[in-house]
Structures are given as structure tokens and as C-alpha cells.
Amino acid sequence: MALIHVPRPENAWNPNRAVNALLKSQVLHLHEAELKLPVRQQTDIYINAIKTEGEAAGYVRQVTEAIHAAHQTAAAKQARSRVKRTSKVRTKKKMTRKRGRTPS
């Protein structure tokens, strides 16, 4: 079987080209996801000012990094709280002895 060479399109991504409807809808979707992040992790970028593919790509990159950072922070916090909860578990016997009462 012969190998068929398919050339890559030269104009697949142009950072100076105006954003199209699909890219605008993706930016809007990411903006909605960004609003659910903690305020200190939001980008504060006004999405209606995004006019080119390059600006949209930069916004997508920043929001994606912020989402990943928020996820890592939440996972680390959850792991810390899980360790704290398991180390402070007491049984009913130990609690009643500590208070000076006898178990009934």
C-alpha cells in the first residue's frame, strides 16, 4: 500500500484573524466556568474585548491554568482534612473514661 502524504494547511491558526462564532461560544463557556472559581483565581479579563484568535487563545490558556490550580488546591485541602478527621476519632469508651463517668 502506498503512503499518501497529506500536507498541513498553512492558515489553520492565525493569531491576528477575527474570532468566529464557535470560538466566541467557547470563550463564553469558559467565562461561565471561570465565574465559579474563587475570586482570587479569576482572570478579570473582559471577554467582550477579545477580538482575535490570539487573544482568545491567551484567555483560554489562563482560565484553563486557573481551573487546574483551583482543582489542585481543593484536592490538597481535602487530603489534609481527611488526615485530621481520621486522627481525632475517639470511641465511646475512651470518651466516658475521660469525663470520669463509668460506661453504662
ABEGO torsion letter per residue (X at the ends): XBBBBBBBBAAABBAABBBBAAAAAAAAAAAAAAAABBAAABAGBBAAABABAAAAAAAAAAAAAAAAAAAAAAAAAAAAAAAAAAAABBBAAAAAAAAGBBBX
